[in-house]
Amino acid sequence: MTDKELYDIFTVRTTTIPPKWLYYQKLGQVLREMRTDANITPMHIMRDLDIPPDELREYESGQREISIYDLLNLLSYMEKTQPEK
């Protein structure tokens, strides 16, 4: 993952940081898009990262704030499971 790609994820692909509730909603959308693009199911996440599907759904919907640790863990996992470009 390039610095630019990581920056785009952390800034939720916007030029200004939105209010906190909207930030987590947008971050969740970015995570869901990345996960589905990589053909990763919630069950893969549960099996490999021990994040329950309900918790992942709350992250992806913006209903739950994601810790930096879980965010980095998810990003690393999705990057490792991406097909070679």
Sequence and secondary structure as in RCSB ss.txt:
>XXXX:A:sequence
MTDKELYDIFTVRTTTIPPKWLYYQKLGQVLREMRTDANITPMHIMRDLDIPPDELREYESGQREISIYDLLNLL
SYMEKTQPEK
>XXXX:A:secstr
  HHHHHHHHTTT SS   HHHHHHHHHHHHHHHHHHTT  HHHHHHHH   HHHHHHHHHTSS   HHHHHHHH
HHHHHHS   
